[in-house]
Amino acid sequence: MKRSGTTVDPRRWGPFSGRQLTTVIVALVVGVLGYPFAAGAASAVFTSASNAAPALKATNTASAGIGVQGTGKQYGVWSNGPLGVAAGKPLLCSGCVLGADVRAASIGSSQLQAGSVGAGQLQADSVGSAALAPSARTYCSGYPHSGINWSIPGSAPGQGCELYAANLSGAELSNANLMNADLQYAKLGPDLSSVDLIGANLSNAQMAGANLTNATLTDANLQLALLSNANLTNADLTGADLSGATDANVTWSNTTCPDGTNSNNDTNTCSGHGAP
Protein backbone atom coordinates (compact mmCIF):
# COMPACT_ATOMS: atom_id res chain seq x y z
CA MET A 1 0.00 0.00 0.00
CA LYS A 2 1.30 3.47 -0.82
CA ARG A 3 0.49 6.80 0.73
CA SER A 4 2.22 10.01 -0.32
CA GLY A 5 4.94 7.97 -1.87
CA THR A 6 5.47 5.78 1.28
CA THR A 7 4.86 2.02 1.42
CA VAL A 8 2.89 0.93 4.56
CA ASP A 9 3.46 -2.61 5.84
CA PRO A 10 -0.02 -4.10 6.61
CA ARG A 11 1.51 -6.11 9.52
CA ARG A 12 2.34 -2.89 11.36
CA TRP A 13 0.01 -1.00 13.74
CA GLY A 14 1.01 2.61 13.93
CA PRO A 15 4.72 2.73 14.74
CA PHE A 16 4.73 -0.91 16.03
CA SER A 17 5.26 -4.14 14.20
CA GLY A 18 3.10 -7.18 15.03
CA ARG A 19 5.86 -8.72 17.17
CA GLN A 20 6.46 -5.44 19.01
CA LEU A 21 2.74 -5.05 19.67
CA THR A 22 2.53 -8.57 21.17
CA THR A 23 5.44 -7.77 23.50
CA VAL A 24 3.73 -4.56 24.65
CA ILE A 25 0.42 -6.37 25.41
CA VAL A 26 2.13 -9.16 27.39
CA ALA A 27 4.10 -6.61 29.39
CA LEU A 28 0.92 -4.74 30.24
CA VAL A 29 -0.86 -7.92 31.37
CA VAL A 30 2.06 -9.00 33.54
CA GLY A 31 2.30 -5.54 35.03
CA VAL A 32 -1.41 -5.39 35.87
CA LEU A 33 -2.00 -8.96 37.05
CA GLY A 34 1.43 -9.97 38.21
CA TYR A 35 0.85 -13.27 36.38
CA PRO A 36 3.67 -14.55 34.15
CA PHE A 37 2.71 -16.50 31.05
CA ALA A 38 6.10 -18.18 30.86
CA ALA A 39 6.59 -21.78 31.92
CA GLY A 40 6.92 -22.34 35.68
CA ALA A 41 4.92 -21.63 38.85
CA ALA A 42 2.21 -19.00 38.68
CA SER A 43 1.82 -16.59 41.55
CA ALA A 44 -0.95 -14.14 42.20
CA VAL A 45 -2.00 -12.04 45.17
CA PHE A 46 -5.58 -10.92 45.67
CA THR A 47 -6.20 -8.18 48.20
CA SER A 48 -9.47 -6.69 49.34
CA ALA A 49 -10.38 -4.17 52.05
CA SER A 50 -14.10 -4.89 51.78
CA ASN A 51 -16.13 -6.04 54.78
CA ALA A 52 -18.94 -7.22 52.53
CA ALA A 53 -17.27 -9.67 50.18
CA PRO A 54 -14.30 -12.04 50.17
CA ALA A 55 -11.14 -11.09 48.33
CA LEU A 56 -11.51 -14.23 46.22
CA LYS A 57 -14.77 -16.09 45.67
CA ALA A 58 -15.34 -19.32 43.78
CA THR A 59 -18.69 -20.90 42.98
CA ASN A 60 -19.40 -24.24 41.35
CA THR A 61 -23.06 -25.01 40.70
CA ALA A 62 -22.48 -28.58 39.50
CA SER A 63 -23.89 -31.29 41.77
CA ALA A 64 -20.44 -32.77 42.37
CA GLY A 65 -18.46 -29.61 41.83
CA ILE A 66 -15.79 -28.12 44.06
CA GLY A 67 -15.51 -24.39 44.61
CA VAL A 68 -11.80 -24.25 45.42
CA GLN A 69 -9.30 -27.09 45.40
CA GLY A 70 -5.70 -26.68 46.37
CA THR A 71 -2.76 -29.03 46.31
CA GLY A 72 0.60 -28.34 47.89
CA LYS A 73 3.54 -30.11 49.48
CA GLN A 74 2.86 -28.48 52.84
CA TYR A 75 -0.58 -26.86 52.52
CA GLY A 76 -3.16 -27.17 49.79
CA VAL A 77 -5.22 -24.28 51.12
CA TRP A 78 -3.85 -21.93 53.77
CA SER A 79 -6.00 -19.67 55.92
CA ASN A 80 -4.24 -17.02 57.96
CA GLY A 81 -7.42 -16.20 59.80
CA PRO A 82 -10.53 -17.84 61.29
CA LEU A 83 -11.84 -20.77 59.28
CA GLY A 84 -15.54 -20.12 58.77
CA VAL A 85 -18.33 -22.53 57.95
CA ALA A 86 -21.60 -20.95 56.86
CA ALA A 87 -24.58 -21.43 59.14
CA GLY A 88 -26.50 -24.58 58.28
CA LYS A 89 -23.67 -25.97 56.17
CA PRO A 90 -22.00 -29.20 57.33
CA LEU A 91 -18.28 -29.61 57.78
CA LEU A 92 -17.51 -32.73 55.73
CA CYS A 93 -14.20 -34.53 55.90
CA SER A 94 -12.82 -37.68 54.39
CA GLY A 95 -10.09 -38.76 56.78
CA CYS A 96 -8.90 -35.17 56.94
CA VAL A 97 -8.38 -35.05 60.71
CA LEU A 98 -6.91 -38.39 61.72
CA GLY A 99 -3.82 -39.62 63.51
CA ALA A 100 -1.08 -37.02 63.37
CA ASP A 101 -2.89 -34.74 60.88
CA VAL A 102 -3.65 -32.14 63.53
CA ARG A 103 -0.56 -30.42 64.85
CA ALA A 104 -0.17 -29.94 68.59
CA ALA A 105 -2.04 -26.89 69.87
CA SER A 106 -3.36 -26.18 66.36
CA ILE A 107 -6.81 -25.55 67.80
CA GLY A 108 -6.69 -23.57 71.02
CA SER A 109 -9.24 -23.77 73.79
CA SER A 110 -11.06 -20.60 72.72
CA GLN A 111 -10.69 -20.87 68.96
CA LEU A 112 -13.91 -22.78 68.32
CA GLN A 113 -16.73 -20.26 68.32
CA ALA A 114 -19.96 -21.07 70.12
CA GLY A 115 -22.21 -23.12 67.87
CA SER A 116 -19.60 -23.33 65.13
CA VAL A 117 -19.93 -27.10 64.95
CA GLY A 118 -23.50 -28.17 65.58
CA ALA A 119 -24.74 -31.64 66.43
CA GLY A 120 -24.34 -34.03 63.55
CA GLN A 121 -22.21 -31.70 61.45
CA LEU A 122 -19.02 -33.72 61.82
CA GLN A 123 -19.31 -36.97 59.90
CA ALA A 124 -18.31 -40.28 61.51
CA ASP A 125 -14.53 -40.74 61.81
CA SER A 126 -13.86 -37.14 60.75
CA VAL A 127 -11.97 -36.60 63.99
CA GLY A 128 -9.96 -39.51 65.37
CA SER A 129 -9.69 -40.17 69.09
CA ALA A 130 -6.15 -38.81 69.42
CA ALA A 131 -6.27 -36.30 66.58
CA LEU A 132 -6.97 -33.11 68.50
CA ALA A 133 -4.65 -31.42 70.92
CA PRO A 134 -5.85 -31.73 74.54
CA SER A 135 -6.88 -28.06 74.62
CA ALA A 136 -9.25 -28.65 71.72
CA ARG A 137 -11.05 -31.74 72.95
CA THR A 138 -14.60 -31.77 74.21
CA TYR A 139 -14.58 -32.71 77.87
CA CYS A 140 -17.21 -34.25 80.14
CA SER A 141 -18.95 -36.02 77.26
CA GLY A 142 -19.69 -39.62 76.45
CA TYR A 143 -21.54 -42.38 78.25
CA PRO A 144 -20.37 -43.72 81.63
CA HIS A 145 -18.17 -46.78 81.25
CA SER A 146 -14.95 -48.32 82.46
CA GLY A 147 -12.02 -46.03 81.70
CA ILE A 148 -14.13 -42.97 80.86
CA ASN A 149 -12.11 -39.76 81.08
CA TRP A 150 -14.26 -37.21 82.86
CA SER A 151 -11.56 -34.75 83.79
CA ILE A 152 -10.54 -31.28 82.69
CA PRO A 153 -6.79 -30.55 82.62
CA GLY A 154 -5.90 -27.64 84.85
CA SER A 155 -9.23 -27.58 86.68
CA ALA A 156 -9.39 -26.87 90.40
CA PRO A 157 -10.66 -29.45 92.91
CA GLY A 158 -14.42 -29.80 92.58
CA GLN A 159 -14.43 -27.53 89.52
CA GLY A 160 -13.99 -30.19 86.86
CA CYS A 161 -16.74 -32.02 85.00
CA GLU A 162 -20.20 -31.12 86.27
CA LEU A 163 -21.84 -34.35 87.48
CA TYR A 164 -23.89 -32.86 90.29
CA ALA A 165 -26.56 -35.32 91.50
CA ALA A 166 -25.81 -37.61 88.56
CA ASN A 167 -27.34 -41.07 88.76
CA LEU A 168 -24.43 -43.39 87.94
CA SER A 169 -25.67 -46.20 90.15
CA GLY A 170 -25.71 -48.66 87.26
CA ALA A 171 -22.38 -47.60 85.79
CA GLU A 172 -19.21 -49.63 85.97
CA LEU A 173 -16.58 -46.92 86.33
CA SER A 174 -13.45 -48.91 87.13
CA ASN A 175 -10.26 -47.17 85.96
CA ALA A 176 -12.27 -44.03 85.16
CA ASN A 177 -10.71 -40.59 85.51
CA LEU A 178 -12.98 -38.28 87.49
CA MET A 179 -10.29 -35.93 88.71
CA ASN A 180 -11.71 -32.71 90.20
CA ALA A 181 -15.23 -33.66 89.10
CA ASP A 182 -18.26 -32.23 90.89
CA LEU A 183 -20.13 -35.32 92.15
CA GLN A 184 -22.13 -33.76 94.95
CA TYR A 185 -25.19 -35.86 95.78
CA ALA A 186 -24.29 -38.25 92.96
CA LYS A 187 -25.23 -41.93 93.08
CA LEU A 188 -22.19 -43.97 92.09
CA GLY A 189 -22.07 -47.54 90.89
CA PRO A 190 -20.70 -50.52 92.78
CA ASP A 191 -17.44 -50.91 90.83
CA LEU A 192 -15.13 -47.94 91.34
CA SER A 193 -11.91 -49.92 91.49
CA SER A 194 -8.81 -47.99 90.43
CA VAL A 195 -10.93 -44.91 89.76
CA ASP A 196 -9.19 -41.52 89.82
CA LEU A 197 -11.15 -39.19 92.09
CA ILE A 198 -8.35 -36.78 92.95
CA GLY A 199 -9.83 -33.49 94.11
CA ALA A 200 -13.36 -34.64 93.32
CA ASN A 201 -16.27 -33.08 95.20
CA LEU A 202 -18.13 -36.12 96.57
CA SER A 203 -19.98 -34.42 99.38
CA ASN A 204 -23.26 -36.22 100.08
CA ALA A 205 -22.42 -38.76 97.38
CA GLN A 206 -23.93 -42.23 97.76
CA MET A 207 -21.25 -44.93 97.55
CA ALA A 208 -22.57 -47.51 99.98
CA GLY A 209 -21.10 -50.92 99.23
CA ALA A 210 -18.89 -49.56 96.46
CA ASN A 211 -15.70 -51.34 95.46
CA LEU A 212 -13.07 -48.62 95.81
CA THR A 213 -10.03 -50.87 95.87
CA ASN A 214 -6.94 -49.10 94.48
CA ALA A 215 -8.99 -45.90 94.10
CA THR A 216 -7.21 -42.56 94.33
CA LEU A 217 -9.18 -40.14 96.50
CA THR A 218 -6.43 -37.69 97.48
CA ASP A 219 -7.76 -34.26 98.42
CA ALA A 220 -11.31 -35.39 97.64
CA ASN A 221 -14.26 -33.81 99.43
CA LEU A 222 -16.17 -36.69 101.05
CA GLN A 223 -18.11 -34.66 103.58
CA LEU A 224 -21.37 -36.40 104.54
CA ALA A 225 -20.71 -39.07 101.89
CA LEU A 226 -22.35 -42.47 102.36
CA LEU A 227 -19.48 -44.99 102.45
CA SER A 228 -20.96 -47.76 104.59
CA ASN A 229 -19.84 -51.26 103.55
CA ALA A 230 -17.44 -49.77 100.94
CA ASN A 231 -14.18 -51.57 100.20
CA LEU A 232 -11.23 -49.16 100.46
CA THR A 233 -8.46 -51.73 100.18
CA ASN A 234 -5.27 -50.09 98.84
CA ALA A 235 -7.17 -46.81 98.37
CA ASP A 236 -5.36 -43.49 98.84
CA LEU A 237 -7.30 -40.94 100.92
CA THR A 238 -4.42 -38.57 101.61
CA GLY A 239 -5.79 -35.11 102.36
CA ALA A 240 -9.41 -36.20 101.84
CA ASP A 241 -12.13 -34.60 103.96
CA LEU A 242 -14.41 -37.28 105.46
CA SER A 243 -16.08 -35.10 108.06
CA GLY A 244 -19.62 -36.29 108.67
CA ALA A 245 -19.20 -39.26 106.33
CA THR A 246 -20.94 -42.54 107.12
CA ASP A 247 -18.25 -45.23 107.13
CA ALA A 248 -19.82 -48.11 109.04
CA ASN A 249 -18.35 -51.52 108.13
CA VAL A 250 -15.85 -50.02 105.67
CA THR A 251 -13.04 -52.39 104.72
CA TRP A 252 -9.78 -50.63 105.62
CA SER A 253 -6.85 -52.65 104.31
CA ASN A 254 -3.53 -51.08 103.38
CA THR A 255 -5.52 -47.87 103.03
CA THR A 256 -3.68 -44.56 103.11
CA CYS A 257 -5.68 -42.55 105.60
CA PRO A 258 -6.40 -38.81 105.22
CA ASP A 259 -3.57 -37.98 107.62
CA GLY A 260 -1.09 -39.99 105.53
CA THR A 261 -0.82 -42.98 107.87
CA ASN A 262 -1.54 -46.57 106.84
CA SER A 263 -4.64 -48.31 108.16
CA ASN A 264 -2.62 -51.48 108.74
CA ASN A 265 -0.60 -49.56 111.32
CA ASP A 266 -3.72 -47.96 112.81
CA THR A 267 -5.45 -51.13 114.04
CA ASN A 268 -6.84 -51.71 110.54
CA THR A 269 -8.91 -48.57 110.44
CA CYS A 270 -8.68 -44.91 109.44
CA SER A 271 -11.04 -43.85 112.21
CA GLY A 272 -9.29 -41.17 114.18
CA HIS A 273 -6.89 -40.60 111.31
CA GLY A 274 -9.08 -38.35 109.23
CA ALA A 275 -12.07 -40.67 109.12
CA PRO A 276 -15.01 -40.51 111.60
Backbone hydrogen bonds, N-H to C=O, Kabsch-Sander energy under -0.5 kcal/mol:
donor,donor_aa,acceptor,acceptor_aa,energy
3,R,6,T,-2.3
6,T,3,R,-2.0
8,V,1,M,-2.4
9,D,7,T,-0.5
12,R,9,D,-1.9
13,W,16,F,-3.4
14,G,12,R,-0.5
16,F,13,W,-2.0
21,L,17,S,-2.4
22,T,18,G,-2.0
23,T,19,R,-1.9
24,V,20,Q,-2.0
25,I,21,L,-2.2
26,V,22,T,-2.3
27,A,23,T,-2.1
28,L,24,V,-2.0
29,V,25,I,-2.3
30,V,26,V,-2.6
31,G,27,A,-2.2
32,V,28,L,-2.1
33,L,29,V,-3.0
34,G,30,V,-2.0
47,T,45,V,-0.5
65,G,62,A,-1.5
80,N,78,W,-0.6
81,G,79,S,-0.7
84,G,82,P,-0.7
89,K,86,A,-2.2
91,L,121,Q,-0.7
92,L,90,P,-0.8
97,V,126,S,-0.7
101,D,98,L,-2.5
103,R,101,D,-0.6
106,S,103,R,-2.0
108,G,106,S,-0.5
111,Q,108,G,-1.5
113,Q,111,Q,-0.7
116,S,113,Q,-2.2
118,G,116,S,-0.5
121,Q,118,G,-2.0
123,Q,91,L,-0.6
123,Q,121,Q,-0.6
126,S,123,Q,-2.0
128,G,97,V,-1.9
128,G,126,S,-0.5
131,A,128,G,-1.3
132,L,128,G,-0.5
136,A,133,A,-2.5
137,R,133,A,-0.7
137,R,134,P,-0.9
139,Y,137,R,-0.6
147,G,174,S,-1.5
148,I,145,H,-2.1
150,W,148,I,-0.9
150,W,177,N,-2.6
151,S,149,N,-0.6
152,I,179,M,-0.5
155,S,152,I,-2.1
158,G,199,G,-1.2
159,Q,156,A,-2.7
160,G,180,N,-3.4
163,L,161,C,-1.0
163,L,182,D,-2.0
165,A,184,Q,-3.3
166,A,163,L,-2.1
168,L,166,A,-1.0
168,L,187,K,-3.0
171,A,168,L,-1.7
173,L,171,A,-0.8
173,L,191,D,-1.5
175,N,193,S,-2.2
176,A,173,L,-2.0
177,N,148,I,-2.9
178,L,176,A,-0.7
178,L,196,D,-3.2
180,N,198,I,-3.1
181,A,178,L,-2.1
182,D,161,C,-2.9
183,L,181,A,-0.9
183,L,201,N,-2.6
185,Y,203,S,-2.0
186,A,183,L,-2.1
187,K,166,A,-2.6
188,L,186,A,-0.6
188,L,206,Q,-2.1
189,G,168,L,-0.8
192,L,190,P,-0.9
192,L,211,N,-2.2
194,S,213,T,-2.5
195,V,192,L,-1.6
196,D,176,A,-3.2
197,L,195,V,-0.8
197,L,216,T,-2.9
199,G,218,T,-2.4
200,A,197,L,-1.9
201,N,181,A,-3.0
202,L,200,A,-0.9
202,L,221,N,-2.7
204,N,223,Q,-2.1
205,A,202,L,-2.2
206,Q,186,A,-2.9
207,M,205,A,-0.7
207,M,226,L,-2.5
209,G,228,S,-2.1
210,A,207,M,-2.1
211,N,190,P,-4.1
212,L,210,A,-1.0
212,L,231,N,-2.2
214,N,233,T,-2.3
215,A,212,L,-2.0
216,T,195,V,-2.6
217,L,215,A,-0.7
217,L,236,D,-3.0
219,D,238,T,-2.2
220,A,217,L,-1.9
221,N,200,A,-2.9
222,L,220,A,-0.8
222,L,241,D,-2.4
224,L,243,S,-1.5
225,A,222,L,-2.0
226,L,205,A,-3.0
227,L,225,A,-0.9
227,L,246,T,-2.8
229,N,248,A,-2.4
230,A,227,L,-2.2
231,N,210,A,-2.7
232,L,230,A,-0.7
232,L,251,T,-2.2
234,N,253,S,-2.9
235,A,232,L,-1.8
236,D,215,A,-2.4
237,L,235,A,-0.6
237,L,256,T,-2.7
239,G,258,P,-2.3
240,A,237,L,-2.5
241,D,220,A,-2.5
242,L,240,A,-0.7
242,L,274,G,-0.7
245,A,242,L,-2.3
246,T,225,A,-2.7
247,D,245,A,-0.7
250,V,247,D,-1.5
251,T,230,A,-2.6
252,W,250,V,-0.8
253,S,251,T,-0.7
256,T,235,A,-2.7
257,C,255,T,-0.8
257,C,261,T,-3.1
259,D,273,H,-1.6
260,G,257,C,-2.4
263,S,255,T,-2.8
265,N,262,N,-1.6
266,D,263,S,-1.2
268,N,263,S,-1.8
269,T,263,S,-0.9
269,T,266,D,-0.6
272,G,275,A,-2.4
273,H,270,C,-2.7
275,A,270,C,-1.6
